Amino acid sequence: MVIVLDLGHGGRDPGAVGFGLQEKDVVLALGRQVLSFLEDYQVNVIPTRTSDVYVSLADRANLANHHKADFFCSLHINSGGGSGFESYIHPDASQKSQSMAATLHREVSKFYLERGFPDRGLKRANFAVLRKTTMPAVLLENLFIDNPQDAACLADPVFLRDLAFAITGGLARTLGLKKRTGWDPNEEIKRLKEHGLITGDHAPNAAVTWGELATVLNRLLDRFEN
């Protein structure tokens, strides 16, 4: 199972702004939390970015298509007046995509409703990342950055952590993800290979040279710098 988690905007593209906040920064903080929580599940998660860098809309979709992802989830913050949560699928979304998006929307909306924010519904829009991806895809618009009540929550690290936990739970329910059970060294090596940090198969008890360790660490550094 492969999920591409799209952290909207970044770099020269700040996204929506309001009350001293920029969408790209809020999404980055939220997305990193989701990535962390998803480590507890048996799933390969590929982020479109993990730092404040610009990634084009085409490159985001191409990444998901290249890896033949099973699901594409794009994180955003809304603006333009209003309050609450809404999500989007493409107007021509498949029945499978509609069903999966409905499940995810329902799970995340519970979080907002419990905190007094309105559920604005699952909608349709011709957004590029929804149009260009070839797998079921959904875009989540989390609160309004130009609404004082919404912005106060978006600036609260505890709120973002709880939201990330709700999104993670929604993804797990939508995709039927299972928790990782115990420590499996072979599974850990498999995950390194899936993420491109190593290229070959290795026995769990095999010795690691300084050159191999440096290669893995440098590949990891390159991801955060790019």
Helices and strands as residue ranges (DSSP letters): E 2-7, E 17-18, E 21-22, H 23-38, E 44-47, H 57-66, E 71-78, E 85-89, H 95-114, E 119-124, H 128-132, E 137-144, H 148-154, H 157-175, H 185-194, H 210-225
